[in-house]
Amino acid sequence: MMSSKIERVRECLKQGEGVLRLTPTWVPRSFCIPGKRLKLHPDDYYAFGANRGGIDERWFSSTTKADNGPGTLDDEGLSYIYTAAASGTRPANVAPGTDPPLDERVLLRDAIDEIGDEILGSEVMRRHGGWTMYSKFFDNLEPLPHHLHHTDEKAALVGQKGKPEAYYFPKQLNNKRGYFPYTFIGLNPGVTREQVRRTLENWNTGDNKILDLSRAYKLTPGTGWDVPPGLLHAPGSMLTYEPQRASDVFAMFQSIVWDAYTPWELLVKDVPDDRKHDLDFIMSLIEWELNVDPDLYANRFTPPKPVRAEEEMSEAGYLENWIAYRSDYFSAKELTVRPGRSVTITDDGAYGAIVIQGRGTVGTLTVSAPSMIGFGQMTEDEIFVTAAAAGRGVRVENTSEFEDLVMLKHFGPA
C-alpha cells in the first residue's frame, strides 16, 4: 500500500519538476479565540467541535503531530501531499474544490521517511534524519499568556526536542490587528529570580502579575522577532507567520490573561511528573541571561533583509527578503514577483512555501492566494520544493497584470 502511494508521490515530483502541492492543515486550540484572518469559511472555525476550541492555526510543511490534549486526532498538525494529480484526473465522486479522500493523499512525513534523499537530499537526511521544522499561521484575537518553549536539555526529560521559533507579521493578513497588537518579551533588566518565583507561588490568588516584570513592544507589519528556547514571550494579537523547530513543547507562566484563567496544567504540560509542583525546577526552564538582556530589542528584533542588492532585484522584476535569519534550526524568506514578470530563484535547500497574495505559477504548478477556504477544501496556495529543484532553480511567474505575487518560504537546517 505504501509503495503505491510513494510511486504516486514520485509521479507528482516528475510532473511538478520537483514541486509538490500540499493540502491545508488546520489546528484548533482550546485556550485561544480565533482572530478569523486565516481565510477559513466563517462557519468552519469550530469544525473540530466546540469542545476542541476554535481553529486559530494553520500549519505548513509539517511532519510534526500537534500535542493538543484530549481528542487530538491521529494526523492533527501533519501535512499531506496532494497526489490526485498523479492519476491525471480527480476521483469521480469528489466535487471540485474539496479535499481529496485519504487514498489520494500521502503524509509528507511518510514520503520523507521513504524517499527523503529524493526530497530533502542525502546530506540533510544524513545530518538531520528528516524534515526538522515546520511553520504556521498563528491567528488569535487576544494576546497569549507569557510563556516559553523548552531548551533541548529540558525537553529531553519528557522525550521531546527544544523549540526555537521566529515571528513575522505579513502585511497582507493584518488589516485587522486584533485586540492587543503588542508582544511582551523577556523580563526587565534588574528583575530577580525571587520576583519571578513569587509569581508562581501566587498562581491561584488571581493575576500573578508576571507581566509587571516584563515590557511590551508594538508589532509592526512587515517585521518580526527571534524567540530562542527559554525566552518568555506573550504573543500579541496580530496574525503571525511562525517558522519553528519541529516541536510543540511549551510552559505558560501567566495565570490570568484578559480575565481568563490559565490552568496550572498548561505551565507543567511538558514537565516530568515528579517535578510538576517543584518551583525550583519550573524556574530552571527560564534562560535567565537571555530574558534580562538589556539589548534584547537589538538582539531579537528582525527587520527584513534583502537577499541581494535591491536595485538588481527590482530590475529583474522581483524582491526577496530574509525574514527569519537568527536561528541555526530554520530560516524564512518573503518573495515578491511583480505583475507580469517571472524570475528563476535558486536556493540552497528544500523548502515549503505559502502564497499570501496574487496568482501565478511555480514550476509547472499553478498557485494562488484564496479569498476563502472551506474546512476540508483543497487550495493551490501551499507547495513544497525539493532540494534538487531548489538547487537548479525554480521559475516563478506572476500571471496577473496588476497585483504582486507574494509567497513566504520556510527552510530547515542545512
Residue pairs with C-beta under 8 A, 6 or more apart in sequence:
2 110
2 114
5 83
5 106
5 110
6 106
6 110
6 111
6 114
6 115
8 83
8 86
8 87
8 106
9 20
9 81
9 83
9 86
9 106
9 111
9 115
10 115
10 118
11 83
11 86
12 20
12 21
12 81
12 82
12 83
12 85
12 86
13 20
13 118
13 119
13 386
15 85
15 86
15 364
16 85
16 363
16 364
16 365
17 363
17 364
17 389
18 363
18 385
18 386
18 388
18 389
18 390
18 394
19 362
19 363
19 364
19 365
19 383
19 384
19 385
19 386
19 389
19 394
20 81
20 82
20 383
20 384
20 385
20 386
21 81
21 82
21 85
21 365
21 380
21 382
21 383
22 60
22 61
22 79
22 80
22 81
22 82
22 108
22 352
22 382
22 383
22 384
23 79
23 80
23 81
23 82
23 99
23 100
23 105
23 378
23 379
23 382
24 58
24 99
24 373
24 377
24 378
24 379
24 382
25 58
25 59
25 60
25 62
25 77
25 78
25 79
25 80
26 40
26 47
26 48
26 55
26 57
26 58
26 59
26 375
27 55
27 57
27 58
27 59
27 66
27 68
27 76
27 77
27 136
28 46
28 48
28 52
28 53
28 54
28 55
28 56
28 57
28 68
29 53
29 54
29 56
29 57
29 68
30 51
30 52
30 53
30 69
31 53
31 260
31 262
31 266
32 53
32 54
32 56
32 140
32 144
33 54
33 56
33 140
33 141
33 142
34 45
34 54
34 55
34 56
34 139
34 140
34 141
35 56
35 139
35 140
35 141
35 176
35 178
35 237
35 239
36 42
36 45
36 139
36 141
37 139
37 173
37 174
37 176
37 239
38 55
38 56
38 58
38 137
38 139
38 239
38 373
39 370
39 371
39 372
39 373
40 55
40 372
40 373
40 374
40 375
41 372
41 373
41 374
41 375
44 55
44 374
44 375
45 54
45 55
46 52
46 53
46 54
46 55
47 55
47 375
47 376
48 55
48 71
48 73
49 71
51 71
52 68
52 71
55 375
56 138
56 139
56 140
57 136
57 137
57 138
57 139
58 136
58 137
58 139
59 66
59 77
59 79
59 134
59 135
59 136
60 79
60 134
60 135
60 136
60 137
60 352
60 354
60 382
60 410
61 79
61 108
61 131
61 133
61 134
61 135
61 351
61 352
61 382
61 384
61 410
62 77
62 78
62 79
62 108
62 134
62 136
62 246
63 78
63 79
63 107
63 108
63 109
63 112
63 130
63 131
63 134
63 246
64 77
64 78
64 134
64 246
64 247
64 248
65 72
65 74
65 75
65 76
65 77
65 78
65 248
66 72
66 76
66 77
66 248
67 248
67 249
67 269
68 76
68 77
68 248
75 107
77 248
78 107
78 108
78 109
79 107
79 108
79 109
79 134
79 352
79 384
80 105
80 106
80 107
80 108
81 105
81 106
81 107
81 108
81 111
81 384
82 100
82 104
82 105
82 378
83 100
83 104
83 105
83 106
84 90
84 91
84 94
84 100
84 104
90 96
90 100
91 100
91 101
91 104
94 100
94 101
94 104
97 374
97 377
97 378
98 374
98 376
98 377
98 378
99 105
99 376
99 377
99 378
100 378
108 131
108 384
109 130
109 131
111 119
112 119
112 120
112 130
112 131
113 130
116 124
116 125
116 130
116 131
117 125
118 386
118 388
119 350
119 384
119 386
119 387
120 130
120 131
120 349
120 350
120 386
120 387
120 412
121 349
121 350
121 386
121 387
121 388
124 349
124 350
124 387
124 412
124 413
124 414
127 413
127 414
128 412
128 413
131 246
131 350
131 412
132 245
132 246
132 329
132 412
132 413
133 243
133 244
133 245
133 246
133 329
133 330
133 410
133 411
133 412
133 413
134 244
134 246
134 352
134 410
135 241
135 242
135 243
135 244
135 330
135 332
135 352
135 354
135 408
135 410
136 241
136 242
136 244
137 173
137 239
137 240
137 241
137 242
137 354
138 235
138 239
138 240
138 242
139 239
139 240
140 178
140 235
140 237
141 178
141 179
141 237
142 178
142 179
142 180
142 237
142 257
142 258
143 179
143 180
143 182
143 183
143 184
143 234
143 235
143 236
143 237
143 257
143 258
144 234
144 235
144 257
145 234
145 252
145 253
145 254
145 255
145 257
145 262
145 266
146 184
146 210
146 211
146 214
146 232
146 233
146 234
146 252
146 253
146 254
147 232
147 233
147 234
147 250
147 251
147 252
147 253
147 254
148 229
148 230
148 231
148 232
148 233
148 250
148 251
148 253
148 285
148 286
148 287
149 162
149 163
149 164
149 165
149 227
149 229
149 230
149 247
149 249
149 250
149 251
150 160
150 162
150 163
150 229
150 230
150 247
150 249
150 250
150 251
150 270
150 285
151 162
151 229
151 230
151 285
151 287
152 161
152 162
152 229
153 162
154 162
154 270
154 284
154 285
155 161
155 162
155 163
155 229
155 247
155 249
155 270
157 271
157 272
158 249
158 270
158 271
158 272
160 247
160 248
160 249
160 270
161 245
161 246
161 247
161 249
162 229
162 245
162 247
162 249
163 229
163 244
163 245
163 247
163 248
163 249
163 250
164 226
164 227
164 228
164 229
164 244
164 245
164 327
164 329
164 330
165 227
165 242
165 243
165 244
165 245
166 224
166 225
166 226
166 227
166 242
166 243
166 244
166 302
166 323
166 324
166 326
166 327
166 330
166 332
167 183
167 224
167 225
167 227
167 235
167 240
167 241
167 242
167 302
168 223
168 224
168 240
168 241
168 242
168 243
168 302
168 323
168 324
168 332
168 334
168 408
169 219
169 220
169 221
169 222
169 223
169 224
169 238
169 239
169 240
169 241
170 221
170 222
170 239
170 241
170 334
170 356
170 408
171 221
171 222
172 356
172 357
172 369
172 406
173 239
173 356
174 221
174 238
174 239
177 219
177 237
177 238
178 236
178 237
178 238
179 237
179 258
180 236
180 237
181 218
181 219
181 236
181 237
181 238
182 216
182 217
182 218
182 219
182 236
183 216
183 217
183 219
183 225
183 233
183 234
183 235
183 236
184 211
184 214
184 215
184 216
184 217
184 232
184 233
184 234
185 214
185 215
185 216
185 217
185 225
185 227
185 231
185 232
185 233
185 234
185 296
185 300
186 214
186 215
186 231
186 232
186 233
186 290
186 291
186 292
186 293
186 296
187 196
187 213
187 214
187 232
187 291
187 292
188 213
188 214
188 215
188 292
189 292
189 293
189 294
190 292
191 213
191 291
191 292
193 283
193 288
195 213
196 210
196 213
196 253
196 283
196 286
197 279
197 283
199 208
199 209
199 210
199 213
199 253
199 255
200 208
200 253
200 267
200 279
200 282
200 283
201 279
202 208
202 209
202 255
203 255
203 264
203 267
204 255
204 264
206 255
206 256
207 255
207 256
208 254
208 255
208 256
210 232
210 253
210 254
210 255
211 234
211 254
214 232
214 234
216 234
216 236
217 225
217 297
217 301
219 236
219 238
221 238
222 304
223 301
223 302
223 303
223 304
224 241
224 301
224 302
224 303
224 304
224 323
224 324
225 233
225 300
225 301
225 302
226 299
226 300
226 301
226 302
226 324
226 326
226 327
227 233
227 300
228 287
228 290
228 327
229 287
230 285
230 286
230 287
230 290
230 291
231 287
231 290
231 291
231 300
232 253
232 286
232 291
234 254
234 257
241 323
241 332
241 354
241 408
243 324
243 330
243 331
243 332
243 410
244 330
245 327
245 329
245 330
249 269
249 270
250 266
250 269
250 270
251 266
251 267
251 268
251 269
251 270
251 271
251 282
251 285
252 262
252 266
252 267
253 267
254 262
255 261
255 262
256 262
267 282
268 275
268 276
268 277
268 282
271 281
271 282
271 285
275 281
275 282
293 299
300 326
302 323
302 324
302 325
302 326
304 321
304 322
304 323
304 334
305 321
305 322
305 325
306 313
306 319
306 320
306 321
306 322
307 313
307 320
307 321
307 322
307 333
308 320
310 319
313 319
313 320
316 341
316 343
317 337
317 338
317 341
317 342
317 343
318 335
318 336
318 337
318 338
318 341
318 343
318 345
318 396
319 335
319 336
320 333
320 334
320 335
320 336
320 345
321 333
321 334
322 331
322 332
322 333
323 332
323 333
323 334
323 408
324 330
324 331
324 332
324 410
325 331
325 332
328 413
329 412
329 413
330 410
330 411
330 412
330 413
331 410
331 411
332 408
332 409
332 410
332 411
333 408
333 409
333 411
334 406
334 407
334 408
334 409
335 345
335 353
335 396
335 406
335 407
335 408
335 409
336 404
336 405
336 406
337 343
337 358
337 360
337 396
337 397
337 398
337 404
337 405
337 406
338 398
338 404
339 398
339 400
339 401
339 402
339 403
339 404
340 398
340 399
340 400
340 401
341 397
341 398
342 395
342 396
342 397
342 398
343 395
343 396
344 393
344 394
344 395
344 396
345 393
345 394
345 396
346 390
346 391
346 392
346 393
346 394
347 385
347 390
347 391
347 394
347 409
347 411
348 390
348 391
348 411
348 414
349 387
349 390
349 411
349 412
349 414
350 384
350 385
350 386
350 387
350 390
350 411
350 412
351 384
351 385
351 390
351 409
351 410
351 411
351 412
352 382
352 383
352 384
352 385
352 409
352 410
353 362
353 382
353 383
353 384
353 385
353 407
353 408
353 409
353 410
354 381
354 382
354 407
354 408
355 367
355 368
355 369
355 380
355 381
355 382
355 405
355 406
355 407
356 369
356 381
356 406
356 407
356 408
357 369
357 403
357 404
357 405
357 406
358 368
358 369
358 398
358 400
358 403
358 404
358 405
358 406
359 366
359 367
359 368
359 369
359 398
359 399
359 400
359 403
359 405
360 366
360 367
360 368
360 396
360 397
360 398
360 399
360 400
360 405
361 367
361 395
361 396
361 397
361 399
362 383
362 385
362 394
362 395
362 396
362 407
363 385
363 389
363 394
363 395
365 380
365 383
366 380
367 380
367 381
367 383
367 405
367 407
368 380
368 381
369 381
369 406
370 379
370 380
370 381
373 379
385 394
396 405
396 407
397 405
398 404
398 405
399 405
